[in-house]
Amino acid sequence: MTGRASLLRRLVLAPALVGLVAMLFVFLPLWLLAAAALSPLLPGRWRALRLLWIVVMYAAIEALLLVVLCGFWFATGFGRTVRSAYWQGIHYDLVEGVMWVFFREAKRVLNLEIVTDGPSPEAHPGVPILVCCRHAGPGDSFVLIHALMHWYGREPRVVLKNTLAWDPAIDVLLHRIPARFITPAGGAGLEEQIADLATGLDENDAFVIFPEGGNFTETRRTRGIERLRKLGLDRMAERAEAMTNVLAPRPGGFIAALDAAPEADVVLVAHTGLDHVLTVGDIWRELPMDKRITMRWWKVARAEIPEDRDERIEWLFGWWERIDVWIDDQAKRAPASE
């Protein structure tokens, strides 16, 4: 992101968002009446009101975050000490609290159930971890971060798409705690940025990366297979074709993180339940959700991970094949209503 774009987000988008949220609450009674009038005409239980509540809650949290973060900026001497360890801890506490509120309401309003399976990141405390997660829907990032912070007491360092920096609260917040906005297609210095972020992990840190580089879609799956063939990796392309639920992983960033954090174990995460919820339109069609989100954790000790680069690529592909099989198994077990 350029400095000009960052200035635009901070000085224009952030105040505009706060103003829009204020106007939203001024006219909230009208929105509530309109949603209540529409609800009997739509399928599901109070579909319009439920979606409106989620939108209002998210907007209110976003605006409140921006106001609080502005207060932190003044409290740290106009940002002079905002990236100190003390203030980073305060920012992590703020994120954990906000995520708790959001998930409490989202679970209640959308009738969601979140369950975990397998050894959790707290199974071996005192060891930093590298978390590799399947990517399928914008909700999975929030669920993963919430689980790591609220359930397992970890402070995540996140690698995420640079387009997310256009969300004003995410932009400000993640420029104050360890995180990196990157271009998924790669580019000069990408692996160096990831390695820099993964350096110096302590006992309660969790470095989070999504090796697929984007949400699963059939178009991205086909493009990834074609990319492997163009690189002359026909065997890998055949293995990617056999995986129908995940994208072929891009190993460069993961290997860079492994090299930068030699003391860290690896946690692999798969999930089902939000696979097809990619847009606001998807949320609208899925409501009332009445879904169970299942997160499966696998923890691998560092001693079990190969040192050779080619062997690490083979190891990562093997795990993604295992995750693909697990997703198929979950689909077979799911009730017909889901």
C-alpha positions as CSV (number, residue, x, y, z in Angstrom):
1,M,0.0,0.0,0.0
2,T,1.3,3.4,-0.9
3,G,1.6,6.2,1.6
4,R,-1.1,8.2,-0.3
5,A,-3.6,5.3,0.0
6,S,-2.8,5.0,3.7
7,L,-3.4,8.7,4.2
8,L,-6.7,8.5,2.3
9,R,-7.9,5.6,4.5
10,R,-6.9,7.4,7.8
11,L,-8.1,10.9,7.0
12,V,-11.1,10.3,4.7
13,L,-12.5,6.8,5.0
14,A,-12.3,6.4,8.8
15,P,-14.1,9.7,9.6
16,A,-16.6,9.1,6.9
17,L,-17.4,5.6,8.3
18,V,-17.9,7.0,11.8
19,G,-20.3,9.6,10.3
20,L,-22.2,7.0,8.3
21,V,-22.7,4.9,11.4
22,A,-24.0,7.9,13.3
23,M,-26.5,8.5,10.5
24,L,-27.4,4.8,10.6
25,F,-28.4,5.0,14.2
26,V,-30.4,8.3,13.6
27,F,-32.6,6.5,11.1
28,L,-32.4,3.1,12.8
29,P,-36.1,3.1,13.9
30,L,-37.1,3.4,10.2
31,W,-34.8,0.6,9.2
32,L,-36.2,-1.6,11.9
33,L,-39.8,-0.9,10.8
34,A,-38.9,-1.7,7.2
35,A,-37.1,-4.9,8.1
36,A,-40.0,-6.0,10.4
37,A,-42.5,-5.3,7.5
38,L,-40.4,-7.3,5.1
39,S,-39.8,-10.3,7.3
40,P,-43.2,-12.0,7.0
41,L,-42.9,-11.8,3.2
42,L,-39.5,-13.6,3.2
43,P,-38.6,-17.2,3.9
44,G,-37.0,-18.1,7.2
45,R,-37.4,-16.7,10.7
46,W,-37.2,-12.9,10.7
47,R,-34.6,-13.0,8.0
48,A,-34.5,-9.2,7.3
49,L,-34.3,-8.3,11.0
50,R,-31.6,-10.8,11.7
51,L,-29.4,-9.5,8.8
52,L,-30.1,-5.9,9.8
53,W,-29.0,-6.6,13.4
54,I,-25.7,-8.2,12.2
55,V,-25.0,-5.2,9.9
56,V,-25.8,-2.7,12.6
57,M,-23.7,-4.5,15.1
58,Y,-20.7,-4.8,12.8
59,A,-20.9,-1.1,11.8
60,A,-21.2,0.0,15.5
61,I,-18.2,-2.1,16.5
62,E,-16.2,-0.7,13.5
63,A,-17.0,2.9,14.5
64,L,-16.4,2.3,18.2
65,L,-13.0,0.7,17.4
66,L,-11.9,3.7,15.4
67,V,-12.8,6.1,18.2
68,V,-11.0,4.0,20.8
69,L,-8.0,3.6,18.5
70,C,-7.9,7.4,18.0
71,G,-7.9,7.7,21.8
72,F,-5.0,5.3,22.1
73,W,-3.1,7.4,19.5
74,F,-3.4,10.5,21.7
75,A,-2.6,8.5,24.9
76,T,0.7,7.2,23.3
77,G,2.0,10.7,22.6
78,F,0.5,11.0,19.1
79,G,1.6,7.4,18.3
80,R,5.2,7.6,19.6
81,T,4.9,4.5,21.8
82,V,1.8,2.9,20.2
83,R,3.9,-0.1,19.0
84,S,5.6,-0.7,22.3
85,A,5.1,-4.2,23.9
86,Y,2.8,-2.6,26.6
87,W,0.4,-1.0,24.0
88,Q,0.5,-4.0,21.7
89,G,-0.8,-6.0,24.6
90,I,-3.6,-3.5,25.2
91,H,-4.5,-3.7,21.4
92,Y,-4.6,-7.5,21.6
93,D,-6.9,-7.3,24.6
94,L,-9.1,-4.9,22.7
95,V,-9.3,-7.3,19.7
96,E,-10.1,-10.2,22.0
97,G,-12.9,-8.3,23.7
98,V,-14.4,-7.1,20.4
99,M,-14.3,-10.5,18.9
100,W,-16.0,-12.0,22.0
101,V,-18.9,-9.6,21.7
102,F,-19.2,-10.1,17.9
103,F,-19.2,-13.9,18.1
104,R,-21.6,-14.0,21.1
105,E,-24.2,-12.0,19.1
106,A,-23.5,-13.7,15.8
107,K,-23.9,-17.1,17.3
108,R,-27.1,-16.1,19.0
109,V,-28.7,-14.2,16.0
110,L,-27.5,-16.6,13.3
111,N,-28.0,-19.7,15.4
112,L,-24.4,-20.8,14.9
113,E,-22.5,-23.5,16.9
114,I,-18.7,-23.6,16.8
115,V,-17.0,-26.8,17.9
116,T,-13.4,-27.9,17.8
117,D,-11.8,-31.3,17.3
118,G,-8.3,-32.6,17.8
119,P,-5.4,-31.4,19.9
120,S,-5.7,-27.7,20.5
121,P,-2.9,-25.1,20.5
122,E,-2.9,-25.1,24.3
123,A,-2.0,-28.8,24.4
124,H,1.7,-27.8,24.7
125,P,1.9,-24.3,26.3
126,G,5.1,-22.3,26.2
127,V,5.9,-23.1,22.6
128,P,5.3,-20.7,19.7
129,I,3.2,-22.1,16.8
130,L,2.9,-21.6,13.1
131,V,-0.8,-21.9,12.2
132,C,-1.7,-23.0,8.6
133,C,-5.4,-22.8,7.9
134,R,-7.6,-23.8,5.0
135,H,-9.2,-20.7,3.4
136,A,-12.9,-20.9,2.5
137,G,-14.9,-17.8,3.2
138,P,-14.3,-14.5,5.0
139,G,-15.7,-15.8,8.2
140,D,-13.0,-18.4,8.7
141,S,-10.4,-15.8,9.4
142,F,-12.5,-14.3,12.2
143,V,-13.4,-17.7,13.6
144,L,-9.7,-18.8,13.7
145,I,-8.5,-15.6,15.3
146,H,-11.3,-15.7,17.9
147,A,-10.4,-19.3,18.7
148,L,-6.7,-18.6,19.1
149,M,-7.2,-15.6,21.3
150,H,-10.3,-16.4,23.4
151,W,-10.0,-20.1,23.8
152,Y,-6.2,-20.7,23.7
153,G,-4.6,-17.4,24.9
154,R,-2.5,-16.9,21.9
155,E,-1.4,-13.5,20.3
156,P,-1.7,-14.0,16.6
157,R,0.6,-12.5,13.9
158,V,-1.5,-12.5,10.7
159,V,-0.6,-12.5,7.0
160,L,-3.6,-11.2,5.1
161,K,-4.6,-9.7,1.7
162,N,-3.7,-6.0,1.1
163,T,-7.3,-5.3,0.0
164,L,-8.4,-5.8,3.6
165,A,-6.4,-2.7,4.5
166,W,-9.3,-0.6,2.9
167,D,-11.3,-1.5,6.0
168,P,-10.4,1.5,8.2
169,A,-10.5,-0.3,11.6
170,I,-8.5,-3.3,10.3
171,D,-6.0,-1.0,8.7
172,V,-5.3,1.1,11.8
173,L,-5.4,-1.9,14.2
174,L,-3.1,-4.2,12.2
175,H,-0.5,-1.5,11.6
176,R,-0.1,-1.4,15.4
177,I,0.4,-5.1,16.1
178,P,2.5,-7.6,14.2
179,A,0.8,-8.2,10.9
180,R,1.5,-8.0,7.2
181,F,-0.7,-6.9,4.3
182,I,0.5,-8.7,1.2
183,T,-0.5,-9.3,-2.4
184,P,-1.5,-13.0,-2.7
185,A,0.0,-13.3,-6.2
186,G,3.4,-12.8,-4.6
187,G,6.0,-10.3,-5.8
188,A,9.4,-9.1,-4.8
189,G,10.1,-9.3,-1.1
190,L,7.0,-11.4,-0.2
191,E,8.9,-14.2,1.4
192,E,11.2,-11.7,3.2
193,Q,8.1,-9.9,4.6
194,I,6.7,-13.2,5.9
195,A,10.0,-14.2,7.4
196,D,10.4,-10.9,9.1
197,L,6.9,-11.2,10.7
198,A,7.7,-14.8,11.9
199,T,11.0,-13.8,13.5
200,G,11.1,-13.5,17.3
201,L,8.0,-15.4,18.2
202,D,7.6,-15.9,22.0
203,E,5.8,-18.6,24.0
204,N,2.2,-17.3,23.5
205,D,2.5,-16.2,19.8
206,A,0.8,-17.8,16.9
207,F,1.9,-16.9,13.4
208,V,-1.1,-17.3,11.1
209,I,-0.9,-18.0,7.3
210,F,-3.3,-19.3,4.7
211,P,-1.1,-21.2,2.2
212,E,-3.8,-21.3,-0.5
213,G,-3.6,-17.5,-0.9
214,G,-7.3,-17.0,-1.3
215,N,-10.8,-18.4,-0.7
216,F,-11.6,-21.6,-2.4
217,T,-13.5,-21.3,-5.7
218,E,-13.5,-23.6,-8.7
219,T,-12.0,-20.8,-10.8
220,R,-9.1,-20.4,-8.4
221,R,-8.7,-24.2,-8.2
222,T,-8.4,-24.5,-12.0
223,R,-6.0,-21.6,-12.2
224,G,-3.8,-23.1,-9.5
225,I,-3.6,-26.4,-11.4
226,E,-2.7,-24.6,-14.6
227,R,0.0,-22.7,-12.8
228,L,1.6,-25.9,-11.6
229,R,1.5,-27.3,-15.2
230,K,3.1,-24.2,-16.6
231,L,5.9,-24.6,-14.0
232,G,6.5,-28.1,-15.2
233,L,5.2,-29.6,-11.9
234,D,2.9,-32.2,-13.6
235,R,2.9,-34.6,-10.6
236,M,1.9,-31.8,-8.3
237,A,-0.8,-30.7,-10.8
238,E,-2.3,-34.2,-10.8
239,R,-2.4,-34.2,-7.0
240,A,-4.1,-30.8,-7.0
241,E,-6.7,-32.1,-9.5
242,A,-7.5,-34.9,-7.1
243,M,-8.2,-32.4,-4.3
244,T,-11.7,-31.1,-4.8
245,N,-12.3,-29.1,-1.6
246,V,-9.0,-27.1,-1.3
247,L,-6.6,-25.1,-3.5
248,A,-3.1,-26.3,-4.1
249,P,-1.0,-24.7,-1.3
250,R,1.7,-22.1,-2.2
251,P,4.6,-23.3,-0.1
252,G,6.9,-20.3,-0.4
253,G,5.5,-18.2,2.5
254,F,5.1,-21.2,4.8
255,I,8.7,-22.3,4.2
256,A,9.9,-18.8,4.9
257,A,8.1,-18.8,8.2
258,L,9.5,-22.2,9.1
259,D,13.0,-20.9,8.5
260,A,12.4,-17.7,10.5
261,A,10.9,-19.5,13.5
262,P,13.0,-22.7,14.0
263,E,11.7,-23.1,17.6
264,A,8.0,-23.2,16.5
265,D,5.7,-26.2,16.2
266,V,3.1,-26.3,13.4
267,V,-0.7,-26.4,13.8
268,L,-2.8,-27.2,10.7
269,V,-6.5,-26.2,10.8
270,A,-9.4,-27.2,8.6
271,H,-13.0,-26.2,9.0
272,T,-16.5,-26.8,7.5
273,G,-19.7,-24.8,7.8
274,L,-18.8,-21.5,6.1
275,D,-17.6,-23.0,2.8
276,H,-20.3,-21.3,0.7
277,V,-20.7,-18.1,2.7
278,L,-18.5,-15.7,0.7
279,T,-20.6,-12.5,0.2
280,V,-23.4,-10.6,1.9
281,G,-25.7,-12.2,-0.7
282,D,-24.6,-15.6,0.6
283,I,-25.4,-14.6,4.1
284,W,-28.8,-13.5,3.0
285,R,-29.6,-16.8,1.3
286,E,-28.2,-18.9,4.2
287,L,-30.2,-17.1,6.9
288,P,-31.4,-18.5,9.2
289,M,-28.1,-20.4,9.2
290,D,-28.7,-23.0,11.9
291,K,-25.2,-24.3,11.2
292,R,-22.4,-26.0,13.0
293,I,-18.9,-24.8,12.3
294,T,-16.4,-27.6,13.0
295,M,-12.7,-26.7,13.3
296,R,-10.2,-29.6,13.2
297,W,-6.7,-29.0,14.7
298,W,-3.6,-31.1,14.0
299,K,-0.4,-30.3,15.9
300,V,2.9,-31.4,14.5
301,A,6.1,-31.1,16.6
302,R,9.0,-29.3,14.9
303,A,11.1,-32.5,15.0
304,E,8.7,-34.2,12.7
305,I,9.0,-31.6,9.9
306,P,11.6,-32.2,7.2
307,E,14.5,-29.8,6.8
308,D,14.9,-30.1,3.0
309,R,12.9,-27.6,1.0
310,D,11.5,-30.2,-1.5
311,E,10.6,-32.5,1.3
312,R,8.8,-29.7,3.1
313,I,6.8,-29.0,-0.1
314,E,5.9,-32.7,-0.3
315,W,5.0,-32.6,3.4
316,L,2.7,-29.6,3.0
317,F,0.9,-31.1,-0.1
318,G,0.4,-34.3,1.9
319,W,-1.3,-32.5,4.7
320,W,-3.5,-30.6,2.3
321,E,-4.6,-33.9,0.8
322,R,-5.4,-35.1,4.3
323,I,-7.5,-32.0,4.9
324,D,-9.3,-32.5,1.6
325,V,-10.3,-36.0,2.7
326,W,-11.4,-34.7,6.1
327,I,-13.7,-32.2,4.5
328,D,-15.2,-35.0,2.4
329,D,-15.8,-37.0,5.5
330,Q,-17.5,-34.1,7.2
331,A,-19.8,-33.6,4.3
332,K,-20.9,-37.2,4.4
333,R,-21.7,-36.9,8.1
334,A,-23.5,-33.6,7.9
335,P,-27.3,-33.7,8.4
336,A,-29.3,-33.3,5.1
337,S,-30.6,-29.9,6.3
338,E,-27.1,-28.5,6.2
